[in-house]
Amino acid sequence: MMSSSQVIVPPRLESQKSAGHIQVIFGPMFSGKTTELIRRLKRYQIANYKCLIIKYAKDDRYSKEGIATHDRNTLPAIPSEKLSDLKHEAEQYDVIGIDEGQFFPDVVSFSDQMADRGKIVIIAALDGTFQRKGFGDVLQLVPIAESVIKLSAVCMKCNNEGHFTRRKTQETSVEVIGGTDKYLAVCRACFQSPIKQSPNKTNSTPSMKPIPSDKANRKLFTVS
C-alpha cells in the first residue's frame, strides 16, 4: 500500500533543453525564410531561451544593425562575415539563429560544432543560386540537420508556386546582394522563359528601403 507521504516526482526535463540540434529553412528569395526564422526564435525567447541572431555583414540592404522582413519586423543581429569569429559569444546562448546562411563559408562546421555543444541552431538560407545550382556548401547541412524544410514563394511572372530564384541583371558573380531590383521568384516554366513583363500583370512588390532611425525600436525582442 502506498504511503500517504510518498510523492510521485515527474521526470526531469533539463536534458531536453540542453539537447542540441540543427534546423534548416531553405527556399528561394521572397519565400519568407527570415519571417520563419524570426517566428521560431520568438517562440524560444518566450520559453526563456537566450537567443542570438547572426547576419551576414555585407548584407545591409534594409538595416545595418539587424535583419528585417518584407513587412518590416526587425530583429537585432550581430553582423559577421565568418561565423567562427563569434564562436566565443555564441557559447553564451541557448539558441543561435543564422540569417542568409548561404553566404557564410563555415556555416556547416560552425552549426555542427554548436549543435554538438548543446545549442539549437536555426539557419535560414537560399538552397540554390540564380543558376539553380547548390549555393556554396549550404546543402551539406542536410545530412547533419534534424529538421529541413523548403519554403516556396509566389512566381512573380505567372502567380503559380515559385521554387527558384532568377536574376534580372547581367551580373555573373554568385554573390550579388539585392532585392526585387535584381531578382525574381519564379516557377520552373518561368525560369526557362525570357524575362518579359506580362501585359496583364504589373509586379507591384514594394522595394524595401532602409528603416528610419525613429522606427528602429519596432523590434520583436532584444538580444540579451
Phi and psi in degrees as GROMACS dihedral restraints (atoms count N, CA, C in turn):
[ dihedral_restraints ]
;  ai    aj    ak    al  type     phi  dphi    fc
    3     4     5     6     1   -74.3    20    10
    4     5     6     7     1   132.6    20    10
    6     7     8     9     1   -67.9    20    10
    7     8     9    10     1   143.4    20    10
    9    10    11    12     1   -66.9    20    10
   10    11    12    13     1   -17.6    20    10
   12    13    14    15     1   -91.0    20    10
   13    14    15    16     1    -6.0    20    10
   15    16    17    18     1   -76.2    20    10
   16    17    18    19     1   136.3    20    10
   18    19    20    21     1  -116.7    20    10
   19    20    21    22     1   131.4    20    10
   21    22    23    24     1   -87.8    20    10
   22    23    24    25     1   116.4    20    10
   24    25    26    27     1   -95.3    20    10
   25    26    27    28     1   126.7    20    10
   27    28    29    30     1   -67.6    20    10
   28    29    30    31     1   157.5    20    10
   30    31    32    33     1   -62.4    20    10
   31    32    33    34     1   148.6    20    10
   33    34    35    36     1   -73.6    20    10
   34    35    36    37     1   144.1    20    10
   36    37    38    39     1  -111.3    20    10
   37    38    39    40     1     2.7    20    10
   39    40    41    42     1   -58.2    20    10
   40    41    42    43     1   -36.7    20    10
   42    43    44    45     1   -65.0    20    10
   43    44    45    46     1   -28.1    20    10
   45    46    47    48     1   -66.6    20    10
   46    47    48    49     1   -38.7    20    10
   48    49    50    51     1   -70.4    20    10
   49    50    51    52     1   -29.0    20    10
   51    52    53    54     1   -93.1    20    10
   52    53    54    55     1     1.6    20    10
   54    55    56    57     1   -76.1    20    10
   55    56    57    58     1   109.3    20    10
   57    58    59    60     1   -76.0    20    10
   58    59    60    61     1   149.8    20    10
   60    61    62    63     1  -163.2    20    10
   61    62    63    64     1   171.4    20    10
   63    64    65    66     1  -120.8    20    10
   64    65    66    67     1   130.8    20    10
   66    67    68    69     1  -116.6    20    10
   67    68    69    70     1   133.1    20    10
   69    70    71    72     1  -121.0    20    10
   70    71    72    73     1   131.3    20    10
   72    73    74    75     1  -114.8    20    10
   73    74    75    76     1   103.4    20    10
   75    76    77    78     1   -98.2    20    10
   76    77    78    79     1   167.0    20    10
   78    79    80    81     1   157.3    20    10
   79    80    81    82     1   164.8    20    10
   81    82    83    84     1   -76.4    20    10
   82    83    84    85     1   179.0    20    10
   84    85    86    87     1   -64.3    20    10
   85    86    87    88     1   148.7    20    10
   87    88    89    90     1    67.3    20    10
   88    89    90    91     1    25.9    20    10
   90    91    92    93     1  -101.5    20    10
   91    92    93    94     1    -0.7    20    10
   93    94    95    96     1    89.4    20    10
   94    95    96    97     1    26.4    20    10
   96    97    98    99     1   -64.9    20    10
   97    98    99   100     1   -45.0    20    10
   99   100   101   102     1   -68.3    20    10
  100   101   102   103     1   -37.4    20    10
  102   103   104   105     1   -59.5    20    10
  103   104   105   106     1   -44.2    20    10
  105   106   107   108     1   -67.3    20    10
  106   107   108   109     1   -38.0    20    10
  108   109   110   111     1   -60.8    20    10
  109   110   111   112     1   -47.4    20    10
  111   112   113   114     1   -63.8    20    10
  112   113   114   115     1   -40.6    20    10
  114   115   116   117     1   -58.8    20    10
  115   116   117   118     1   -45.2    20    10
  117   118   119   120     1   -67.5    20    10
  118   119   120   121     1   -41.6    20    10
  120   121   122   123     1   -63.8    20    10
  121   122   123   124     1   -37.5    20    10
  123   124   125   126     1   -64.0    20    10
  124   125   126   127     1   -38.5    20    10
  126   127   128   129     1   -60.4    20    10
  127   128   129   130     1   -44.0    20    10
  129   130   131   132     1   -68.1    20    10
  130   131   132   133     1   -36.4    20    10
  132   133   134   135     1   -62.6    20    10
  133   134   135   136     1   -43.1    20    10
  135   136   137   138     1   -62.1    20    10
  136   137   138   139     1   -32.2    20    10
  138   139   140   141     1   -85.6    20    10
  139   140   141   142     1    13.8    20    10
  141   142   143   144     1    70.9    20    10
  142   143   144   145     1    27.4    20    10
  144   145   146   147     1   -88.0    20    10
  145   146   147   148     1   142.3    20    10
  147   148   149   150     1   -81.1    20    10
  148   149   150   151     1   121.3    20    10
  150   151   152   153     1  -113.5    20    10
  151   152   153   154     1   135.9    20    10
  153   154   155   156     1  -121.9    20    10
  154   155   156   157     1   137.2    20    10
  156   157   158   159     1  -123.3    20    10
  157   158   159   160     1   139.2    20    10
  159   160   161   162     1  -118.2    20    10
  160   161   162   163     1   132.4    20    10
  162   163   164   165     1  -116.2    20    10
  163   164   165   166     1   156.8    20    10
  165   166   167   168     1   -74.6    20    10
  166   167   168   169     1   124.8    20    10
  168   169   170   171     1   -61.1    20    10
  169   170   171   172     1   -31.5    20    10
  171   172   173   174     1   -79.7    20    10
  172   173   174   175     1   -11.5    20    10
  174   175   176   177     1   -94.5    20    10
  175   176   177   178     1    89.9    20    10
  177   178   179   180     1  -117.4    20    10
  178   179   180   181     1    32.6    20    10
  180   181   182   183     1   -58.6    20    10
  181   182   183   184     1   -47.0    20    10
  183   184   185   186     1  -107.9    20    10
  184   185   186   187     1   -30.1    20    10
  186   187   188   189     1  -159.8    20    10
  187   188   189   190     1   140.4    20    10
  189   190   191   192     1   -89.2    20    10
  190   191   192   193     1   -13.9    20    10
  192   193   194   195     1  -114.7    20    10
  193   194   195   196     1     6.5    20    10
  195   196   197   198     1  -174.4    20    10
  196   197   198   199     1  -173.7    20    10
  198   199   200   201     1  -106.4    20    10
  199   200   201   202     1   155.9    20    10
  201   202   203   204     1  -140.6    20    10
  202   203   204   205     1   139.2    20    10
  204   205   206   207     1   -86.3    20    10
  205   206   207   208     1   173.4    20    10
  207   208   209   210     1   -68.4    20    10
  208   209   210   211     1   -21.2    20    10
  210   211   212   213     1   -97.5    20    10
  211   212   213   214     1    16.8    20    10
  213   214   215   216     1    71.6    20    10
  214   215   216   217     1    24.0    20    10
  216   217   218   219     1   -77.2    20    10
  217   218   219   220     1   136.5    20    10
  219   220   221   222     1  -120.8    20    10
  220   221   222   223     1   159.4    20    10
  222   223   224   225     1  -145.7    20    10
  223   224   225   226     1   125.0    20    10
  225   226   227   228     1   -60.6    20    10
  226   227   228   229     1   141.0    20    10
  228   229   230   231     1  -144.8    20    10
  229   230   231   232     1   156.8    20    10
  231   232   233   234     1   -97.2    20    10
  232   233   234   235     1   121.4    20    10
  234   235   236   237     1   -79.9    20    10
  235   236   237   238     1   143.9    20    10
  237   238   239   240     1  -162.5    20    10
  238   239   240   241     1   157.5    20    10
  240   241   242   243     1  -103.7    20    10
  241   242   243   244     1   -17.3    20    10
  243   244   245   246     1  -134.6    20    10
  244   245   246   247     1   130.4    20    10
  246   247   248   249     1   -68.4    20    10
  247   248   249   250     1   -31.2    20    10
  249   250   251   252     1   -62.1    20    10
  250   251   252   253     1   -23.0    20    10
  252   253   254   255     1   -67.2    20    10
  253   254   255   256     1   -19.8    20    10
  255   256   257   258     1  -108.5    20    10
  256   257   258   259     1    15.1    20    10
  258   259   260   261     1   -57.6    20    10
  259   260   261   262     1   -46.0    20    10
  261   262   263   264     1   -64.6    20    10
  262   263   264   265     1   -43.7    20    10
  264   265   266   267     1   -66.3    20    10
  265   266   267   268     1   -38.5    20    10
  267   268   269   270     1   -62.9    20    10
  268   269   270   271     1   -26.0    20    10
  270   271   272   273     1   -63.4    20    10
  271   272   273   274     1   -19.9    20    10
  273   274   275   276     1   -85.1    20    10
  274   275   276   277     1    -1.6    20    10
  276   277   278   279     1  -118.0    20    10
  277   278   279   280     1   158.6    20    10
  279   280   281   282     1   -88.4    20    10
  280   281   282   283     1   -37.1    20    10
  282   283   284   285     1  -126.3    20    10
  283   284   285   286     1   134.1    20    10
  285   286   287   288     1  -121.2    20    10
  286   287   288   289     1   118.7    20    10
  288   289   290   291     1  -103.2    20    10
  289   290   291   292     1   133.2    20    10
  291   292   293   294     1  -122.7    20    10
  292   293   294   295     1   117.5    20    10
  294   295   296   297     1   -98.2    20    10
  295   296   297   298     1   147.2    20    10
  297   298   299   300     1    55.1    20    10
  298   299   300   301     1    48.0    20    10
  300   301   302   303     1   -59.7    20    10
  301   302   303   304     1   -23.7    20    10
  303   304   305   306     1   -64.5    20    10
  304   305   306   307     1   -21.0    20    10
  306   307   308   309     1   -83.7    20    10
  307   308   309   310     1   -14.2    20    10
  309   310   311   312     1   -89.2    20    10
  310   311   312   313     1   119.3    20    10
  312   313   314   315     1   -66.5    20    10
  313   314   315   316     1   -21.5    20    10
  315   316   317   318     1  -111.3    20    10
  316   317   318   319     1    24.0    20    10
  318   319   320   321     1   -63.1    20    10
  319   320   321   322     1   -35.4    20    10
  321   322   323   324     1   -71.1    20    10
  322   323   324   325     1   -51.7    20    10
  324   325   326   327     1   -65.9    20    10
  325   326   327   328     1   -40.3    20    10
  327   328   329   330     1   -64.4    20    10
  328   329   330   331     1   -46.7    20    10
  330   331   332   333     1   -63.9    20    10
  331   332   333   334     1   -42.6    20    10
  333   334   335   336     1   -64.0    20    10
  334   335   336   337     1   -42.8    20    10
  336   337   338   339     1   -65.9    20    10
  337   338   339   340     1   -42.8    20    10
  339   340   341   342     1   -66.4    20    10
  340   341   342   343     1   -39.3    20    10
  342   343   344   345     1   -64.5    20    10
  343   344   345   346     1   -39.3    20    10
  345   346   347   348     1   -63.6    20    10
  346   347   348   349     1   -23.1    20    10
  348   349   350   351     1   -94.5    20    10
  349   350   351   352     1    12.1    20    10
  351   352   353   354     1    92.6    20    10
  352   353   354   355     1     8.9    20    10
  354   355   356   357     1   -89.7    20    10
  355   356   357   358     1   148.2    20    10
  357   358   359   360     1   -92.2    20    10
  358   359   360   361     1   118.9    20    10
  360   361   362   363     1  -113.5    20    10
  361   362   363   364     1   124.3    20    10
  363   364   365   366     1  -120.3    20    10
  364   365   366   367     1   121.2    20    10
  366   367   368   369     1  -117.2    20    10
  367   368   369   370     1   127.7    20    10
  369   370   371   372     1  -105.2    20    10
  370   371   372   373     1   127.2    20    10
  372   373   374   375     1  -157.3    20    10
  373   374   375   376     1   153.3    20    10
  375   376   377   378     1   -71.5    20    10
  376   377   378   379     1   136.3    20    10
  378   379   380   381     1   -89.0    20    10
  379   380   381   382     1   -26.1    20    10
  381   382   383   384     1  -131.5    20    10
  382   383   384   385     1   157.2    20    10
  384   385   386   387     1   -83.3    20    10
  385   386   387   388     1  -178.3    20    10
  387   388   389   390     1   -67.4    20    10
  388   389   390   391     1   -11.2    20    10
  390   391   392   393     1  -100.3    20    10
  391   392   393   394     1     7.6    20    10
  393   394   395   396     1    61.9    20    10
  394   395   396   397     1    37.8    20    10
  396   397   398   399     1  -112.7    20    10
  397   398   399   400     1   157.9    20    10
  399   400   401   402     1   -57.6    20    10
  400   401   402   403     1   136.7    20    10
  402   403   404   405     1   -88.9    20    10
  403   404   405   406     1   104.5    20    10
  405   406   407   408     1    57.3    20    10
  406   407   408   409     1  -135.7    20    10
  408   409   410   411     1   -99.4    20    10
  409   410   411   412     1     9.3    20    10
  411   412   413   414     1   -61.5    20    10
  412   413   414   415     1   -29.8    20    10
  414   415   416   417     1   -69.7    20    10
  415   416   417   418     1   -14.8    20    10
  417   418   419   420     1   -70.2    20    10
  418   419   420   421     1    -8.4    20    10
  420   421   422   423     1   -71.1    20    10
  421   422   423   424     1   -26.2    20    10
  423   424   425   426     1   -57.6    20    10
  424   425   426   427     1   -50.5    20    10
  426   427   428   429     1   -71.7    20    10
  427   428   429   430     1   -13.3    20    10
  429   430   431   432     1  -107.6    20    10
  430   431   432   433     1     0.1    20    10
  432   433   434   435     1   -95.1    20    10
  433   434   435   436     1   146.8    20    10
  435   436   437   438     1   -81.9    20    10
  436   437   438   439     1   -25.5    20    10
  438   439   440   441     1  -142.3    20    10
  439   440   441   442     1   129.2    20    10
  441   442   443   444     1  -137.2    20    10
  442   443   444   445     1   128.0    20    10
  444   445   446   447     1  -129.8    20    10
  445   446   447   448     1   155.7    20    10
  447   448   449   450     1  -124.4    20    10
  448   449   450   451     1   117.7    20    10
  450   451   452   453     1   -84.1    20    10
  451   452   453   454     1   160.6    20    10
  453   454   455   456     1  -121.2    20    10
  454   455   456   457     1   156.9    20    10
  456   457   458   459     1  -107.2    20    10
  457   458   459   460     1  -169.5    20    10
  459   460   461   462     1  -104.3    20    10
  460   461   462   463     1   127.5    20    10
  462   463   464   465     1   -58.4    20    10
  463   464   465   466     1   125.6    20    10
  465   466   467   468     1   -79.7    20    10
  466   467   468   469     1     1.6    20    10
  468   469   470   471     1  -110.6    20    10
  469   470   471   472     1   -35.1    20    10
  471   472   473   474     1  -129.9    20    10
  472   473   474   475     1    -3.3    20    10
  474   475   476   477     1    74.0    20    10
  475   476   477   478     1     9.0    20    10
  477   478   479   480     1   -80.5    20    10
  478   479   480   481     1  -177.6    20    10
  480   481   482   483     1   -64.7    20    10
  481   482   483   484     1   132.2    20    10
  483   484   485   486     1  -109.4    20    10
  484   485   486   487     1   118.5    20    10
  486   487   488   489     1  -111.5    20    10
  487   488   489   490     1    -1.1    20    10
  489   490   491   492     1  -131.4    20    10
  490   491   492   493     1   161.1    20    10
  492   493   494   495     1  -108.8    20    10
  493   494   495   496     1   129.9    20    10
  495   496   497   498     1  -121.8    20    10
  496   497   498   499     1   135.0    20    10
  498   499   500   501     1   -88.2    20    10
  499   500   501   502     1   138.5    20    10
  501   502   503   504     1   -91.3    20    10
  502   503   504   505     1   -22.3    20    10
  504   505   506   507     1   -94.9    20    10
  505   506   507   508     1   176.6    20    10
  507   508   509   510     1   -94.8    20    10
  508   509   510   511     1     6.8    20    10
  510   511   512   513     1   -65.1    20    10
  511   512   513   514     1   141.2    20    10
  513   514   515   516     1  -108.8    20    10
  514   515   516   517     1   -13.6    20    10
  516   517   518   519     1   -65.7    20    10
  517   518   519   520     1   142.8    20    10
  519   520   521   522     1   -66.3    20    10
  520   521   522   523     1   -44.5    20    10
  522   523   524   525     1   -89.6    20    10
  523   524   525   526     1    92.6    20    10
  525   526   527   528     1  -129.4    20    10
  526   527   528   529     1   105.5    20    10
  528   529   530   531     1   -82.0    20    10
  529   530   531   532     1   131.3    20    10
  531   532   533   534     1  -173.6    20    10
  532   533   534   535     1  -179.2    20    10
  534   535   536   537     1  -122.0    20    10
  535   536   537   538     1  -133.5    20    10
  537   538   539   540     1   -69.4    20    10
  538   539   540   541     1   -11.6    20    10
  540   541   542   543     1   -73.3    20    10
  541   542   543   544     1   -21.8    20    10
  543   544   545   546     1  -122.4    20    10
  544   545   546   547     1   -19.2    20    10
  546   547   548   549     1  -133.5    20    10
  547   548   549   550     1   156.4    20    10
  549   550   551   552     1  -129.0    20    10
  550   551   552   553     1   146.6    20    10
  552   553   554   555     1   -91.9    20    10
  553   554   555   556     1   129.0    20    10
  555   556   557   558     1  -137.7    20    10
  556   557   558   559     1   160.8    20    10
  558   559   560   561     1   -86.8    20    10
  559   560   561   562     1   179.5    20    10
  561   562   563   564     1   -61.9    20    10
  562   563   564   565     1   -45.2    20    10
  564   565   566   567     1   -65.5    20    10
  565   566   567   568     1   -42.5    20    10
  567   568   569   570     1   -75.4    20    10
  568   569   570   571     1   -20.1    20    10
  570   571   572   573     1   -64.7    20    10
  571   572   573   574     1   -34.3    20    10
  573   574   575   576     1   -84.2    20    10
  574   575   576   577     1   -22.9    20    10
  576   577   578   579     1   -83.5    20    10
  577   578   579   580     1   156.6    20    10
  579   580   581   582     1   -60.2    20    10
  580   581   582   583     1   147.6    20    10
  582   583   584   585     1   -74.8    20    10
  583   584   585   586     1   109.6    20    10
  585   586   587   588     1  -150.3    20    10
  586   587   588   589     1   126.0    20    10
  588   589   590   591     1   -70.9    20    10
  589   590   591   592     1   129.4    20    10
  591   592   593   594     1   -65.6    20    10
  592   593   594   595     1   137.0    20    10
  594   595   596   597     1   -67.3    20    10
  595   596   597   598     1   -16.9    20    10
  597   598   599   600     1   -96.7    20    10
  598   599   600   601     1     0.5    20    10
  600   601   602   603     1  -145.6    20    10
  601   602   603   604     1   132.3    20    10
  603   604   605   606     1  -113.0    20    10
  604   605   606   607     1   128.6    20    10
  606   607   608   609     1   -75.8    20    10
  607   608   609   610     1   102.7    20    10
  609   610   611   612     1   -98.7    20    10
  610   611   612   613     1    17.5    20    10
  612   613   614   615     1   -59.5    20    10
  613   614   615   616     1   120.0    20    10
  615   616   617   618     1   -69.1    20    10
  616   617   618   619     1   142.2    20    10
  618   619   620   621     1   -83.1    20    10
  619   620   621   622     1   143.4    20    10
  621   622   623   624     1   -82.3    20    10
  622   623   624   625     1   133.0    20    10
  624   625   626   627     1  -108.4    20    10
  625   626   627   628     1   155.1    20    10
  627   628   629   630     1   -54.5    20    10
  628   629   630   631     1   140.0    20    10
  630   631   632   633     1   -74.3    20    10
  631   632   633   634     1   123.3    20    10
  633   634   635   636     1   -57.6    20    10
  634   635   636   637     1   148.3    20    10
  636   637   638   639     1   -61.5    20    10
  637   638   639   640     1   -29.3    20    10
  639   640   641   642     1   -75.7    20    10
  640   641   642   643     1    -8.4    20    10
  642   643   644   645     1  -112.1    20    10
  643   644   645   646     1     5.6    20    10
  645   646   647   648     1   -68.8    20    10
  646   647   648   649     1   -14.0    20    10
  648   649   650   651     1   -81.9    20    10
  649   650   651   652     1    -2.7    20    10
  651   652   653   654     1   -81.6    20    10
  652   653   654   655     1    85.2    20    10
  654   655   656   657     1  -122.6    20    10
  655   656   657   658     1   150.1    20    10
  657   658   659   660     1   -72.3    20    10
  658   659   660   661     1   -41.3    20    10
  660   661   662   663     1  -165.5    20    10
  661   662   663   664     1   168.0    20    10
  663   664   665   666     1  -108.3    20    10
  664   665   666   667     1   153.4    20    10
  666   667   668   669     1   -79.7    20    10
  667   668   669   670     1   121.9    20    10
